[in-house]
Amino acid sequence: MSTMLITDIFDYLPHRYPFLLVDRVVECVEGDYLKAYKNISFNEPQFTGHFPKHPIMPGVMIIEAMAQCTGILAFRTQGVKPDGSSMYYLAAVDNCRFRQPAIPGDRLDFEVKTVSNKRGIWKFECKTEVDGKVIASADLLCAERKV
């Protein structure tokens, strides 16, 4: 188990502001699961256009944040850091459910669990919680491909 600060996350994800959606990894067991979080702030660019009078985090961004968590877990599991020779793509989103909106001031707590990895195709069970309540869940399929 290990935590990762934002500077550590930079080593495992190519994303940067405004599209890096993971603030900290609080627990990681390679090959098994990862727990991380993102603090939502009203200052983020999506809120100027996504229901400005009633700002909510777009659901697709919650899915992307969970996918970023799976990327960190996949690379940590393999014991490698991405070097630009391959990309890690979101390939499918199944059984996706949004149970309540996420708003500025919320802390999104992510948990992603490895279901399988066959020939570079990874399957994960993912959920997002706010204050201990599941607000979103999905099964994500991700693929690592050479570029």
Sequence and secondary structure as in RCSB ss.txt:
>XXXX:A:sequence
MSTMLITDIFDYLPHRYPFLLVDRVVECVEGDYLKAYKNISFNEPQFTGHFPKHPIMPGVMIIEAMAQCTGILAF
RTQGVKPDGSSMYYLAAVDNCRFRQPAIPGDRLDFEVKTVSNKRGIWKFECKTEVDGKVIASADLLCAERKV
>XXXX:A:secstr
   B HHHHTTT    TTS    EEEEEETTTEEEEEEE  TTSGGGGTSSTTS    HHHHHHHHHHHHHHHHH
HHHT    SSEEEEEEEEEEEEE S   TT EEEEEEEEEEEETTEEEEEEEEEETTEEEEEEEEEEEEEE 
